[in-house]
Amino acid sequence: MTQQEIDQLFNANVLEIDKLNTASGSMIIALIQGIESNGPAYIRLSGAVNEGHRVNYEHISGDASLVSRVGGSLGLIITDNSIETRHA
């Protein structure tokens, strides 16, 4: 990915994260940081519901297994195309 593509992806992901419940958004940020700290790997977020706890994702590049490995260590519920935070 070019730096311009990475920047566009980052900006689009921020818009989705901003829709989520504050605590859920923070957990998704931690997931993205954890994925990126293990090498160049990127996901695209979509379909976040305002004040919600769930967002869809698409693997863009890098090691796809990082989503479930890092997400699992954070206690997130990961499916093939969605990420959900635990909430009461």
Backbone as JSON, one array per atom type, in Angstrom:
{
  "sequence": "MTQQEIDQLFNANVLEIDKLNTASGSMIIALIQGIESNGPAYIRLSGAVNEGHRVNYEHISGDASLVSRVGGSLGLIITDNSIETRHA",
  "N": [[0.84, -1.19, 0.0], [0.45, 2.24, -0.73], [1.63, 5.26, 0.87], [-0.33, 7.22, 0.7], [-2.65, 5.67, 0.29], [-2.7, 4.31, 2.72], [-3.09, 6.46, 4.47], [-5.64, 7.32, 3.62], [-7.16, 5.06, 4.26], [-6.8, 5.04, 7.04], [-8.13, 7.45, 7.73], [-10.77, 6.84, 6.92], [-11.29, 4.67, 8.62], [-11.2, 5.96, 11.1], [-13.52, 7.52, 10.99], [-15.47, 5.5, 11.17], [-14.85, 4.38, 13.69], [-15.41, 6.56, 15.33], [-18.17, 6.52, 15.4], [-18.85, 4.52, 17.14], [-19.66, 3.33, 20.5], [-17.88, 4.92, 23.12], [-16.05, 3.39, 24.74], [-15.98, 1.0, 23.28], [-14.95, 1.92, 20.85], [-12.39, 2.61, 21.69], [-11.33, 0.1, 22.24], [-11.29, -1.01, 19.68], [-9.44, 0.66, 18.46], [-7.18, -0.12, 19.93], [-6.97, -2.73, 18.97], [-6.37, -2.27, 16.22], [-3.91, -0.93, 16.49], [-2.42, -2.98, 17.68], [-2.42, -4.89, 15.63], [-1.04, -3.51, 13.59], [1.42, -3.16, 14.85], [2.63, -5.56, 14.62], [3.77, -5.79, 12.17], [3.37, -4.66, 8.76], [0.09, -4.54, 8.41], [-3.31, -4.36, 7.57], [-6.74, -3.38, 8.1], [-10.04, -2.66, 6.92], [-12.63, -0.8, 8.22], [-16.21, -0.85, 8.55], [-19.75, -0.1, 8.54], [-20.38, 0.56, 11.22], [-22.49, 1.13, 14.01], [-24.12, 3.94, 15.38], [-23.09, 4.71, 18.62], [-22.76, 2.05, 19.11], [-21.53, -1.38, 19.58], [-20.3, -2.94, 17.75], [-18.6, -3.57, 14.69], [-18.09, -3.94, 11.22], [-15.49, -5.57, 9.34], [-12.87, -5.67, 6.87], [-10.23, -7.53, 5.68], [-7.33, -6.09, 4.47], [-4.52, -6.06, 3.87], [-1.45, -7.85, 4.67], [-0.83, -10.07, 7.49], [-3.56, -11.96, 7.93], [-4.36, -13.5, 10.11], [-3.71, -12.08, 12.34], [-5.82, -10.47, 13.16], [-7.7, -12.1, 14.53], [-5.97, -13.21, 16.46], [-4.81, -10.99, 17.89], [-7.18, -9.63, 18.49], [-8.52, -11.59, 20.03], [-6.83, -11.69, 22.25], [-7.44, -9.28, 23.35], [-9.95, -9.67, 24.22], [-12.02, -9.4, 22.44], [-14.82, -10.17, 20.32], [-14.52, -11.93, 17.51], [-15.51, -12.46, 14.23], [-15.76, -13.84, 10.89], [-16.16, -11.48, 9.48], [-16.74, -9.41, 11.25], [-16.27, -7.39, 14.21], [-16.73, -7.36, 17.63], [-17.28, -5.8, 20.74], [-17.28, -6.79, 24.15], [-20.05, -6.17, 26.22], [-22.21, -4.83, 28.76]],
  "CA": [[0.0, 0.0, 0.0], [1.18, 3.5, -0.72], [1.34, 6.07, 2.04], [-1.61, 7.88, 0.46], [-3.69, 4.67, 0.54], [-2.72, 4.08, 4.17], [-3.71, 7.65, 5.08], [-7.07, 7.28, 3.31], [-7.72, 3.98, 5.06], [-6.81, 5.52, 8.42], [-9.21, 8.45, 7.87], [-12.05, 6.14, 6.81], [-11.47, 3.89, 9.84], [-11.49, 6.89, 12.2], [-14.94, 7.87, 10.88], [-16.24, 4.37, 11.69], [-14.58, 4.28, 15.13], [-16.09, 7.66, 15.99], [-19.58, 6.19, 15.53], [-19.03, 3.51, 18.18], [-19.59, 3.64, 21.92], [-16.52, 5.36, 23.4], [-15.21, 2.28, 25.21], [-15.81, 0.07, 22.16], [-14.03, 2.55, 19.92], [-11.04, 2.5, 22.25], [-10.88, -1.29, 22.06], [-11.0, -1.21, 18.26], [-8.17, 1.35, 18.25], [-6.14, -1.0, 20.48], [-6.84, -3.83, 18.02], [-5.66, -1.79, 15.03], [-2.52, -0.68, 16.88], [-1.8, -4.28, 17.88], [-2.22, -5.5, 14.31], [0.0, -2.78, 12.88], [2.71, -3.3, 15.53], [3.18, -6.86, 14.25], [4.14, -5.73, 10.76], [2.38, -3.91, 7.98], [-1.17, -5.26, 8.21], [-4.36, -3.35, 7.59], [-8.13, -3.75, 7.93], [-10.97, -1.57, 6.64], [-13.83, -0.88, 9.04], [-17.43, -0.34, 7.92], [-21.01, -0.51, 9.13], [-20.51, 0.81, 12.65], [-23.75, 1.75, 14.4], [-23.91, 4.99, 16.37], [-23.05, 4.28, 20.02], [-22.81, 0.6, 19.11], [-20.41, -2.18, 20.07], [-19.93, -3.86, 16.69], [-18.23, -2.98, 13.41], [-17.64, -4.91, 10.22], [-14.14, -5.31, 8.86], [-12.36, -6.38, 5.71], [-8.77, -7.62, 5.67], [-6.79, -5.42, 3.29], [-3.19, -6.59, 3.57], [-0.69, -8.36, 5.81], [-1.2, -11.34, 8.09], [-4.98, -11.93, 8.32], [-4.57, -14.17, 11.4], [-3.49, -11.13, 13.42], [-7.1, -9.93, 13.64], [-8.24, -13.0, 15.57], [-5.0, -13.38, 17.55], [-4.76, -9.76, 18.7], [-8.54, -9.4, 18.99], [-8.78, -12.54, 21.11], [-6.09, -11.3, 23.45], [-8.12, -8.1, 23.91], [-11.28, -10.07, 24.65], [-13.01, -9.04, 21.43], [-15.5, -11.27, 19.63], [-14.13, -11.78, 16.11], [-16.04, -13.42, 13.25], [-15.11, -13.68, 9.59], [-16.27, -10.12, 8.95], [-17.14, -8.41, 12.23], [-15.59, -7.28, 15.49], [-17.68, -6.9, 18.63], [-16.75, -5.7, 22.09], [-18.18, -7.3, 25.19], [-20.69, -5.07, 26.92], [-23.29, -5.26, 29.68]],
  "C": [[0.88, 1.25, 0.0], [0.84, 4.28, 0.55], [0.01, 6.79, 1.9], [-2.78, 6.92, 0.73], [-3.82, 4.38, 2.03], [-3.41, 5.24, 4.87], [-5.22, 7.67, 4.83], [-7.78, 6.21, 4.12], [-7.84, 4.41, 6.52], [-7.98, 6.49, 8.63], [-10.59, 7.8, 7.81], [-12.32, 5.33, 8.08], [-11.81, 4.78, 11.03], [-12.97, 7.28, 12.17], [-15.83, 6.75, 11.43], [-16.07, 4.24, 13.21], [-15.34, 5.36, 15.89], [-17.58, 7.41, 16.18], [-19.85, 5.3, 16.75], [-19.14, 4.12, 19.57], [-18.14, 3.95, 22.24], [-15.61, 4.21, 23.81], [-14.96, 1.28, 24.08], [-14.84, 0.63, 21.13], [-12.59, 2.45, 20.39], [-10.49, 1.1, 22.09], [-10.53, -1.57, 20.59], [-9.69, -0.51, 17.89], [-7.01, 0.47, 18.75], [-5.9, -2.19, 19.55], [-6.02, -3.4, 16.8], [-4.19, -1.53, 15.35], [-1.77, -1.99, 17.08], [-1.5, -4.99, 16.57], [-1.04, -4.83, 13.61], [1.38, -2.92, 13.54], [3.39, -4.63, 15.21], [3.56, -6.92, 12.78], [3.09, -4.96, 9.99], [1.16, -4.79, 7.69], [-2.3, -4.27, 8.41], [-5.74, -3.98, 7.42], [-8.93, -2.49, 7.63], [-12.23, -1.8, 7.46], [-15.02, -0.31, 8.27], [-18.64, -0.76, 8.76], [-21.15, -0.33, 10.63], [-21.84, 1.52, 12.92], [-23.46, 2.8, 15.47], [-24.1, 4.45, 17.79], [-23.11, 2.76, 20.16], [-21.53, -0.05, 19.61], [-19.86, -3.12, 19.0], [-19.61, -3.09, 15.42], [-17.79, -4.1, 12.48], [-16.21, -4.57, 9.82], [-13.85, -6.15, 7.62], [-10.84, -6.37, 5.81], [-8.27, -7.02, 4.37], [-5.42, -5.98, 2.9], [-2.5, -7.05, 4.85], [-1.25, -9.68, 6.3], [-2.64, -11.29, 8.62], [-5.22, -12.57, 9.69], [-4.36, -13.22, 12.58], [-4.79, -10.59, 13.99], [-7.64, -10.81, 14.76], [-7.27, -13.17, 16.73], [-4.96, -12.17, 18.46], [-6.14, -9.48, 19.3], [-8.9, -10.32, 20.14], [-8.06, -12.17, 22.39], [-6.69, -10.07, 24.12], [-9.53, -8.43, 24.4], [-12.38, -9.68, 23.68], [-13.61, -10.3, 20.81], [-15.27, -11.03, 18.13], [-14.82, -12.87, 15.29], [-15.31, -13.18, 11.94], [-15.15, -12.25, 9.07], [-16.73, -9.08, 9.96], [-16.31, -8.51, 13.51], [-16.61, -6.72, 16.47], [-16.98, -6.85, 19.99], [-17.77, -6.27, 23.06], [-18.76, -6.1, 25.93], [-21.83, -5.61, 27.77], [-24.63, -4.81, 29.15]]
}
